């Protein structure tokens, strides 16, 4: 009887190799999600800062986030990071994530 096919041992070895590869890959992928969120948030802050400067040029004063939304410079969704953290603007017109040091 010369049947061609995989034995149970061969299938188990293949499953073991696939499992090891998955166990190695998943932690590395999840570790990068926080980095992606940070970079996405800093991009949002930079975009809002640009709109703050545009508002200042137009109105000759620094706006609040609410004023930027009311005047159509940003949308409500753009007033917060993808992670949900709110973006604020201080008295000097510096945009930052709420609760972080605005001088950096």
Residue pairs with C-beta under 8 A, 6 or more apart in sequence:
6 14
37 81
37 82
37 83
40 81
40 82
40 83
41 81
41 82
41 83
41 85
41 97
44 78
44 80
44 81
44 82
44 87
45 81
45 87
45 95
45 96
45 97
46 95
47 74
47 78
48 65
48 68
48 74
48 78
48 79
48 87
48 89
48 95
49 94
49 95
51 68
51 73
51 74
52 62
52 63
52 68
52 89
52 93
52 95
53 93
54 73
55 62
55 63
55 67
55 68
55 71
55 73
56 62
56 63
56 93
62 89
62 91
62 92
62 93
63 71
63 73
63 89
63 93
64 89
65 74
65 79
65 86
65 87
65 88
65 89
68 74
68 79
68 89
69 75
69 76
69 79
79 86
79 87
80 86
80 87
81 87
81 97
85 97
85 98
85 99
86 97
86 98
87 95
87 96
87 97
87 98
88 95
88 96
88 97
88 98
88 102
89 95
89 96
90 96
90 102
94 102
94 103
96 102
